[in-house]
Amino acid sequence: MKFRVRHLTEYSYSEPVRLSHHAAHLCPRTVSGQHFDHPKLRISPEPAVLGPQKPDYFGNPTVYFTIQDPHSTLSVEAEFHVETSPTPSLPHLDGTAWDKVSAELKRSTRGQTLAAQDFLYASPLVPILPEATEYALESFTPGRPLTEAVLELTKRINKDFAFDTSATKVGTSVATVFEDRRGVCQDFAHVTVACLRSIGLASRYVSGYIRTLPPPGKEKLIGADASHAWASVFVPGWGWLDIDPTNNAICGEEHITVAWGRDYDDVSPIRGVVLGGGNHRIKVAVDVFEQP
């Protein structure tokens, strides 16, 4: 599938910002089954310093920029075209047991398995919680194949947690989401990651976009889409399996990968430090258009 993606972020400050430094994760990753052209990045006011795109610790394309002139607004717009391919065949549902994988991850010192250990442990937004362990073990019974258990966990989270855009904010804790059973895609991705890590499996948080369709008979509204988030679990000998609990789906050609990390803090679209500014408001507009 072919898409055009546009992501516009606008900041309005109550007082002038004297100096600001920012890092942006707005350009897609180079991954299997995903090809894109050179993204366009438009920033206003024009940065005094705009570094070349370079990978962060997790390999995510990252752009760093500094604005040195006083400003009361900031606009950052990214645009790119991307082509995605269908998901490759799943790892066997009757494959290696999850508890065997968990044991291997703890002791391996080789290749992909060693690299996956970055995603085994608690992170700032995804602590190891007893409620996550208890919830996960309903699906991960002793000896059950890893992939089979992961797909059931994804289905249960989709069923048990209600999608509610007013229930949480960016900083809402995973513990609160478990208690209230409500949230958005970011929350459901964090819940999935928390469950998998709590039983010794490597799981990472993935940010990106997904194709959305307007209601039947309605036109697609400009700027009405949103960024998306899902989770990924490491399957030794196969790779990373991306799962979308918000939609109870295995991620496929409708998912566009931008960045991954331990949790949202590692992959937030724009983050930075400002001098001045007072209070601020943020407006985000995202468009994901399917192309012929």
C-alpha positions in Angstrom: 0.0 0.0 0.0 1.1 3.6 -0.7 0.5 6.5 1.7 1.2 10.2 2.1 1.7 11.1 5.7 1.6 14.7 7.1 2.2 15.5 10.8 1.8 19.1 11.9 2.6 20.2 15.5 2.0 23.8 16.6 3.0 25.3 19.9 1.6 28.6 21.3 3.3 30.2 24.2 1.9 32.7 26.7 5.3 34.5 26.9 8.1 34.7 24.4 10.6 31.8 24.3 14.1 33.1 24.3 15.9 29.9 23.3 14.8 26.3 22.6 16.4 23.0 21.8 14.4 20.2 20.3 14.7 16.6 19.2 12.1 15.2 16.7 11.1 11.6 15.8 9.0 12.3 12.8 10.8 10.5 10.0 10.0 6.8 9.4 12.5 4.0 10.1 14.0 1.8 7.4 12.4 -1.6 8.2 11.5 -4.7 6.2 8.4 -4.2 4.2 8.5 -0.4 4.4 10.1 2.0 1.9 9.8 5.8 1.8 11.1 8.8 0.0 13.2 11.6 1.7 10.9 13.2 4.3 10.3 17.0 4.2 10.6 18.8 7.5 9.4 22.4 7.7 10.1 24.4 10.9 9.0 27.9 11.7 10.6 30.1 13.0 13.7 28.9 11.1 16.2 27.2 13.3 19.6 28.8 13.8 21.0 25.2 14.2 19.5 22.3 12.3 21.6 19.2 12.6 21.7 16.3 10.1 19.4 13.5 10.7 21.1 10.8 12.8 20.1 7.7 14.7 19.5 7.7 18.5 20.4 4.9 20.8 17.6 2.7 19.4 18.4 3.5 15.8 15.4 5.9 15.3 16.0 8.7 12.8 16.3 11.8 14.9 16.5 15.5 14.0 17.9 18.0 16.4 17.4 21.8 16.1 17.8 25.0 18.0 15.8 28.2 17.7 17.7 31.2 19.1 15.4 34.1 18.2 12.5 35.0 20.6 9.3 33.4 19.5 5.7 33.0 20.7 4.8 30.1 18.4 6.5 27.1 16.9 5.4 25.0 14.0 7.0 21.7 13.0 5.6 19.9 10.0 6.8 16.6 8.6 5.6 15.0 5.3 6.7 11.9 3.5 5.4 9.2 1.1 5.7 5.6 2.1 5.0 2.2 0.6 4.3 -0.9 2.8 4.1 -4.6 2.1 2.0 -7.4 3.7 3.3 -8.9 6.9 5.5 -12.0 6.4 4.2 -15.4 7.6 3.8 -15.6 11.3 6.1 -17.7 13.5 4.6 -21.1 14.1 1.7 -21.0 16.7 3.0 -24.3 18.0 6.5 -23.1 18.3 8.8 -22.6 21.3 7.1 -22.3 24.7 7.2 -18.8 26.1 8.8 -19.8 29.4 11.7 -21.4 27.5 12.1 -18.2 25.6 12.1 -16.2 28.9 14.8 -18.4 30.3 16.9 -18.1 27.2 16.6 -14.3 27.2 18.1 -14.1 30.7 21.2 -16.0 29.9 22.0 -15.5 26.2 25.0 -13.4 25.2 24.7 -13.7 21.4 23.3 -11.8 18.5 19.7 -10.6 18.3 18.8 -12.2 21.6 21.5 -10.2 23.4 20.2 -7.0 21.7 16.7 -7.8 22.8 17.7 -7.6 26.4 17.4 -3.8 26.2 13.7 -4.4 26.3 13.5 -6.9 29.1 13.4 -4.6 32.1 11.3 -1.8 33.7 11.5 1.7 32.1 10.4 5.1 33.4 6.8 4.7 32.0 6.6 0.9 32.2 7.4 -0.4 35.7 7.2 -4.1 36.5 3.8 -4.4 38.2 2.2 -7.4 40.1 -1.1 -6.7 38.4 0.6 -6.9 35.0 2.1 -10.3 35.9 -1.2 -11.6 37.1 -3.0 -10.4 34.0 -0.4 -11.9 31.7 -0.3 -15.3 33.3 -3.9 -15.9 32.4 -2.7 -16.3 28.8 0.9 -17.5 29.5 0.3 -20.8 31.1 3.3 -23.1 31.6 4.6 -24.6 28.3 2.2 -22.6 26.0 3.7 -21.6 22.7 4.9 -18.0 22.7 3.0 -16.7 19.6 -0.2 -18.4 20.6 -0.1 -16.8 24.1 0.8 -13.3 22.7 -2.2 -13.3 20.3 -4.5 -14.3 23.1 -3.1 -11.5 25.4 -3.6 -9.0 22.5 -7.2 -10.1 22.1 -7.9 -9.9 25.9 -6.5 -6.4 26.2 -8.7 -5.3 23.3 -11.7 -6.8 25.0 -11.1 -5.8 28.6 -9.9 -2.2 28.1 -12.2 0.4 26.7 -11.0 3.0 24.2 -11.6 6.4 25.7 -9.8 9.5 24.6 -10.9 11.5 27.7 -9.7 8.9 30.2 -5.9 9.4 30.2 -3.2 11.9 29.5 0.4 11.4 28.3 1.6 11.0 31.8 -1.1 8.6 33.1 0.5 5.7 34.8 0.2 2.1 33.7 -1.1 1.2 37.2 -4.0 3.7 36.7 -4.8 2.2 33.3 -4.9 -1.3 34.8 -7.2 0.0 37.5 -9.6 2.0 35.3 -9.4 -0.3 32.2 -9.7 2.7 29.9 -7.3 4.6 27.7 -5.9 5.1 24.2 -3.5 3.4 21.9 -0.4 4.7 23.9 -1.9 3.2 27.1 -2.8 -0.2 25.6 0.8 -0.4 24.1 2.2 0.3 27.6 -0.1 -2.3 29.2 1.0 -4.9 26.6 4.7 -4.1 27.1 4.2 -4.2 30.9 2.6 -7.7 30.7 5.3 -9.2 28.5 8.2 -7.8 30.5 6.7 -8.8 33.8 7.1 -12.5 32.8 10.6 -12.1 31.4 9.9 -11.5 27.7 11.5 -8.7 25.6 8.9 -6.1 24.4 9.3 -2.7 22.9 7.0 0.3 22.4 6.4 1.3 18.8 5.1 4.6 17.5 3.9 5.4 14.0 0.7 5.7 12.0 -2.2 3.6 10.8 -4.5 4.0 7.9 -7.9 5.3 9.1 -11.1 5.4 7.2 -14.0 8.0 7.7 -17.4 6.7 8.8 -19.6 5.3 5.9 -20.9 8.2 3.8 -18.6 10.8 5.4 -15.6 12.6 3.9 -12.2 12.2 5.4 -11.5 15.3 7.5 -8.2 17.0 7.0 -6.0 16.9 10.1 -8.3 14.5 11.9 -6.0 11.5 12.0 -3.6 10.8 14.8 -0.3 9.1 15.5 -0.6 5.5 16.6 1.2 3.1 19.0 1.5 -0.6 19.4 3.8 -3.2 21.0 6.4 -5.7 19.7 7.6 -8.9 21.2 10.9 -10.7 20.5 10.5 -14.2 19.0 14.0 -15.9 19.0 14.9 -17.3 15.6 12.2 -15.2 13.9 12.5 -11.6 15.0 10.1 -9.0 16.3 6.4 -9.6 16.1 4.4 -6.3 16.1 0.9 -6.5 17.7 -1.8 -3.8 17.9 -4.0 -4.3 21.0 -6.1 -1.2 20.2 -7.3 -3.1 17.1 -6.7 -6.7 18.2 -4.5 -7.2 15.2 -1.0 -8.2 14.0 0.5 -5.2 12.5 0.6 -5.2 8.7 0.7 -3.0 5.6 -1.7 -0.5 7.2 0.8 0.3 9.9 3.7 2.7 9.3 6.6 2.4 11.7 8.4 5.6 12.8 10.3 4.8 16.0 10.6 2.3 18.8 12.0 2.3 22.3 11.3 1.2 25.9 8.2 3.4 26.2 6.6 6.6 24.9 9.3 8.9 26.4 11.9 7.3 24.1 9.9 8.0 20.9 7.8 11.1 21.6 7.4 13.0 18.2 8.9 16.2 19.6 10.6 16.9 22.9 12.8 19.7 24.0 13.9 22.3 26.5 12.8 26.0 26.3 13.9 29.1 28.2 10.8 31.2 28.9 7.5 30.6 27.3 5.2 30.6 30.3 2.2 28.3 29.7 1.8 26.7 26.3 -0.8 25.0 24.2 -0.2 22.3 21.6 -2.2 21.5 18.5 -1.5 18.4 16.5 -3.0 17.6 13.0 -2.2 14.3 11.3 -3.2 13.1 7.9 -2.7 9.6 6.5 -3.8 9.4 2.8 -3.9 6.3 0.8 -2.3 6.9 -2.6 -3.2 5.1 -5.9 
